[in-house]
C-alpha cells in the first residue's frame, strides 16, 4: 500500500489518498488518518464511486464488478470503536 498527499485538516487527524490493490486491481480511497481509529473504514463515497454491493449471505462484496470473498477474523480490540465528527449528526433508525 502507498500513502500519498497528506495534509493536516484538524488537530490529531490527517487526510490522504490511500492507494491499494484488490486481486491485482488498483484502487484508491480518500481517508482520514487518526490515532483514534486503527483500521480502514470504507465510507459511503467509496462505496458509491466503486458501485459496491455487499452480499452478506454469500460472504462477499462486489467492488466495480469484482467479487471479493470476505472472511471472519477475531477482533484486535476489546474496546468499542468511536467515530468523531466535526458537527452534530443524526442517524435515523431507518
N, C-alpha and C positions, 0 to 999 in steps of 0.2 A: 504494500500500500504506500501511497505517496501523498503527503500533505503539502498543499501549495497555497500561496497568497493568504497569509494570516494577518489580521489586523484587529486591534482591540476595539470592542464595541461597548463594553461595560466592565465594571470592576470584577476581576477574577474570572472573566469569561472571554474567549476568543472565537472569532468567526473565520472559517476557512473552507476551502473546497477539498473534499476527500476524493481521491481517485483510486479506484479499485477494480478488480475483475471478478466476474461470476462465471464459472465454467468457461473461462477464456474470453468472455465478452467484456470489453472495457465499459465502465460506468463511472459516474461521479455523483456526489451529493454535497450540497452546501450544508455545513454543520456548525453548531456551536460547540466549543470545547471548554469544559469546566472540570475542576476537581470534584465537583458535587455529583457528577454522572460518570460512571466508569465503563459504559458500553454505548455503542452507536444506537441511536433511536431514529429509525426512518420516519420522517414526517409526512404529513398529508401531501405536501407539494411534490416530494419524491415519488410517492405512490401514484399520484395523478399523472405526472410527467412521464413515468415509466409504465403506465397502464397496468398497474399491479392488481392481481386478483389473488386473494388468499383462499385456498381450498382446504379448510380445516379438516374435513372428513378424509381427505386424501393425503394429508400431511405434506402439502407443498404450497408454494407460492409461484405465481406466474409473473415474470417481470419482462415486459416487452415481448411476450410470446415464448419466453424461455422458462421451462418448467424447472423449478429449484426444489429439491427434496429438503424437508425440514426434519430435524431430529430433536428429541428431548434431551436436555442436559441439566445437570444439577446446578442450582443457583450458587454463585460465588459469594453471596452476601446473605446475612441473616436479618438485616435491617430492611425496612420498607424504603422504596425509592421515592425521592422527592423531585418534583419539577418546579422550578422557579420561573415566574412570569413577571413582565415589566408592569403590567396593568391588570386590574381585576378582570377575571374571566369567568363566565358562567357556562357550565357544561350541562346542556339539557339531558334529562333522563332518557329521552327517546333516541 
